[in-house]
Amino acid sequence: MANDDLGRTLRRLRRLASLTQEELAERSAVSVDVIKQLEQRRKHSARLPTLHALANGLGVELTTLLGDPPAVTAAGENDGPRFVAVRRAIMPALWGPDPQRPGPDFSLDQLREQIADGWTQYHAAEFGAVMKALPDLLLDARTATAADNDDGRRAGFAALGKALQLAGHVAVRMGKTDLALISLERAVDAAGRSSDPLLRPMIVNSVAWTYQRQGRLGDALSSALHAADVIKDNGLMGTADGLKVWGALTMSAATSAARSNDYERAAALMEHAEKEAARVARLPQGSDSRMVSVFSPSSVRIERVRLAVQYGHPAEALTLAKGMRLSKDTPPSWRTWLLLDVARAHTDLGDAAGAVKTLESLRRVAPTWMQHHTLAVAIVRDLWALPNRPAGLSSLAEFLGVGD
């Protein structure tokens, strides 16, 4: 759907809902002039808060309005045998056999390492490799939950929770948010049967992110804030791992607030997060950062750039991004978001050449991630509509399936 125009999609969905432009404007609290500009293709994209509001007014998910990203086709290829196997692993057949006890060759440490590798592959956008590994990871994790002793079973449920969380993230990237929530809800249940007090709030953060993708911003905000309060109230912010989980939840809440046009609340949450992020390096570290939420001064700065773009302050976003030195533990996925937001800021300021240069950098370092973001398509669409297209744009448009 990368080549579908936002204005045509908006008009089609509005008519399917039997709404006039004025009625949609009233339902979404978006001006009728903006709706007319989009439908008449005088405006090719809008800020995320506006898009969320329009999706809510239409009663659809945000991805329905924006279309799937280029790497997720509408023809069903992402439901091939590999993804079907993931779906079956997330939802085993009813009344199937109970998990068998771990055999003498089973290694829980090895399973944890394999799950951590899966998260590394996910952050590198190696989704094919993750989907190939997930069915066996989930099977082995369920086997671990049948251990002979309580400690082994609780450790097995912790592994199962992280594997199901990973499956939920992959499902979101494949455009299957309902399946993602099924996986994440089962992950929350597994976390509750483990002995890790941070696992459940970590998974709740993934749930909040999925709610954002579905346009359920109020649910996303309340879920993230509640889980962050649980961490704080239980005194779990005294370690780096605990602080990272709290910080990721707080930033998630800020994003939901910003997309709901509550910028004052978003700014207050980010200010609190930025102060706390400075403590991460001074606290006792956990055993494997790959298995914990992303939160550091670098991730806070990346999120501030994103929120500045969403606020409609592109110059501030570029100032925040200029000369930024990212920490070594910043995943490729976060670097991708930063480059996309910088490209968006250049576009909003009328610097088409700067936007293309940034997108070309992204294509070199993370081409797969670029194809999994509808924001990249939106930026290229805006640039394509210019009377004087900048050099290099045609290649990017062809890569993303955008053009005449």
VENPE-V879974 format. One record per run of one state. SS is the DSSP state (~ for helix, > for strand, _ for the rest). FROM is the first residue (numbers start at 0). TO is the last residue. Records with the same first field share a line. If there is no record, write none. Layout:
# VENPE-V879974
SS->FROM-TO, FROM-TO
This chain:
# VENPE-V879974
_->0-4, 16-19, 28-30, 39-46, 58-60, 66-75, 79-79, 90-106, 123-125, 144-148, 173-175, 192-197, 213-215, 233-238, 259-261, 277-278, 282-287, 291-295, 311-312, 321-330, 348-350, 365-365, 370-372, 384-391, 400-403
~->5-15, 20-27, 31-38, 47-57, 61-65, 76-78, 80-89, 107-122, 126-143, 149-172, 176-191, 198-212, 216-232, 239-258, 262-276, 279-281, 288-290, 296-310, 313-320, 331-347, 351-364, 366-369, 373-383, 392-399
